[in-house]
Amino acid sequence: MSLTTSYFTTPQHERLRAEVRAFAEAEVAPAVADMEESKAVHHELSRLIARQGWIGVTVDPRYGGMGLGHLAKTIIIEELSRVSGAMGAMVQASQLGVAKIVHFGDERQKQRWLPEVADGSCLPTIAVTEPEAGGHVLGMAATAERVGDEYVLNGRKVFVGNSHVGDLHGVVVRTGPGSRGLSAFLVEATAPGFSLAPHRPALGLHGFSFGELIFDDCRVPAGNLLGAEGDGLAVAYSSSVLYGRPNLTAVSLGIHAAIVAQAVRFASTHRRYGKPLADLPTVKQKLGQMQSQLMTARLAAYHAAHLLDEGLPCDAELISAKLLNVESSLDSARTAMEIHAAYGLDPDRTVERLLRDAHHIYSPAGTSDIQRLRLAEVALGTYRDQWSVRLADKLRASSVALDRVTLVAGEPAALKEPAVASS
């Protein structure tokens, strides 16, 4: 069964896929059993993946990144998730941290952090959700107060992807009332007053950390403010729409591909009535349905990422791709469990892990109910904030300005002006 589609991908994309797949099978697959047994955060494997340079896939080459865009990012996350949803989730969470710097960081912040992100020495995160507010961003209570040349942060953030491996946390907190009272800061893991709650294993994604950050009079330099005071809501929403949804789509897609492959493998090798289970018409129907769902899900994921790379309006496509991939992966996971029957309940069977991992992708960046509500707004003509347009325009403007500075300095400007694709 082919895992490629030539409609959107180029030979460069397919070379990248082959590279990531070979790495995942050689380096990640042998660690999966240990991650499942220990349920501990796998720091070493997270760092090894980061050193491949893939966290910087959307970072402009000016800052040491690959500059290959969102479809390439989708392929990287998909291929890692096909072997380990936990490590695919690790990369997708890091990409959320990349987004806030690329879109809202000033030139000094980009020069300081993006090269380290690109070479794998810095794993970034984004921290928005709070225990009492959940997905209600405006309900957050964590605060930051300006004191001289510093901001002092107090509060807690939960469900932070890469909480326990992250080096640089992008934290959205309150600096004032209302929607214009949210601001975003870069907080180093070594900042005074910053700490982590103990890691608590969850249902699945064992090896990945999505835990709690604690800020107790945590002091950060005023220069670590992202954008201006009041930009926090834009940081949170744009990162979720333009990175969170397509990233999680890619994780679901990789898990989905593994589910189908595992179901096919089991049905082809397990025998009933003197022949493979796959020969039974009822099982064939299930396999055909899973294959159709996977193919449709991949097309939706690649199409949305392609539009994002082209700098075209695609909020609705990103939303729909996340909805479709999450729901179809969960549906296929259940079908795969039906094919396995009682064997699927065995913890030593891959399908049981895949089912648990698939459930983790439902809530982040909006549940399926939220995605449907947003798509209803699209249908009704009331969806207003096209982040894919707003930030594409912003990146084009900043790229032109940087090229002018570079030319004045007597150095050749980049040959390719980055749109959202290379952000």
Helices and strands as residue ranges (DSSP letters): H 11-23, I 24-28, H 29-38, H 43-50, G 54-56, G 61-63, H 70-83, H 85-104, H 107-118, E 124-127, G 137-139, E 143-147, E 150-161, E 168-174, G 179-181, E 182-188, E 194-196, E 210-221, G 222-224, E 225-226, H 232-239, I 240-244, H 245-269, E 271-272, E 275-276, G 277-279, H 281-309, H 315-340, G 341-345, H 350-359, H 368-380, H 387-408, G 420-422
